[in-house]
Every structure is written in structure tokens, then in C-alpha cells.
């Protein structure tokens, strides 16, 4: 007989409330796992977005170089700036500057062109692409244009 005057079966007094405690511990562990998984998923989504914006900035910088080359606005007197403009789907921007670097005389006969008095005018384009979340990419491309002006 117990203190309350009721009879208990053997071994049952030891188990009173044990199932509740075990259930609460398991519930706490499962809650912690769920919160951890949700936090990890949130970070992964943010990282994927950042990678996407970085790629958009990279593509915008490449587009700036391509646009500057296509416009053929090069000058030996000073840099030629391409103003900022939208690139891609419009969420990114690009801007570029083409600068004159040097002149190199082309050897007599101008390789296979058979012309004398030619020079290679070396230019460099610097392009900057920007996208949301402060993503940026800077690219530099050198090239030369053959034209009159050799020895």
C-alpha cells in the first residue's frame, strides 16, 4: 500500500511520468533539428542568390567589353568612356573605358598584308559590371588595331 492508501502493482511506481519525460526530450531534440535545418536552408538560398548576382555582374562586365569593341570608338588622344547602361535582364549595369596604350611599328611587308608604313595601335578596355547585393566584377581586355603610321 502506498501513502495515499491505494494498492499499486509491482514496478508501476517506478515508471510514473517516465514516458512524459522521454517524449519531452525527444520533442526538444526534434525541434532543435528542425530549427537547424530551416536556418541552413535560409543560408543556402542566400548563397545561391549571391552567386547568381555575382554571375550577372561578371556577364555585365563582359558585355561592356563587347559593346566597346563593337562601337569601335577608340582614340589615341585620350580615353573613350562608355556610359553606364543596363545589361542582361536590366538588373545589372555595365560601363567601360577604352584607353590608348602604345604604338608598335609593324615590320616591313606587314606580315602577309604586303603593305608598308603600318603600325599596331594597342588599346585596353576596362569594364565594370554591377548587380544587386553589391555584386561587382571588373574585367580588362587588351587588343590592337592595325592602321597607317609605321616607319
Rosetta blueprint (number, residue, H / E / L):
1 X L
2 X L
3 X L
4 X L
5 X L
6 X L
7 X L
8 X L
9 X L
10 X L
11 X L
12 X H
13 X H
14 X H
15 X H
16 X L
17 X L
18 X H
19 X H
20 X H
21 X H
22 X H
23 X H
24 X H
25 X H
26 X H
27 X H
28 X H
29 X H
30 X H
31 X H
32 X H
33 X H
34 X H
35 X H
36 X H
37 X H
38 X H
39 X H
40 X H
41 X H
42 X H
43 X H
44 X H
45 X H
46 X H
47 X H
48 X H
49 X H
50 X H
51 X H
52 X H
53 X H
54 X H
55 X H
56 X H
57 X H
58 X H
59 X H
60 X H
61 X H
62 X H
63 X H
64 X H
65 X H
66 X H
67 X H
68 X H
69 X H
70 X H
71 X H
72 X L
73 X L
74 X L
75 X L
76 X L
77 X L
78 X L
79 X L
80 X E
81 X E
82 X E
83 X E
84 X E
85 X E
86 X E
87 X E
88 X L
89 X L
90 X L
91 X L
92 X E
93 X E
94 X E
95 X E
96 X E
97 X E
98 X E
99 X E
100 X E
101 X E
102 X E
103 X E
104 X E
105 X E
106 X L
107 X L
108 X L
109 X L
110 X L
111 X L
112 X L
113 X L
114 X L
115 X L
116 X L
117 X L
118 X E
119 X E
120 X E
121 X E
122 X E
123 X E
124 X E
125 X E
126 X E
127 X E
128 X E
129 X E
130 X E
131 X E
132 X L
133 X L
134 X L
135 X E
136 X E
137 X E
138 X E
139 X E
140 X E
141 X E
142 X E
143 X E
144 X E
145 X E
146 X E
147 X E
148 X E
149 X L
150 X L
151 X L
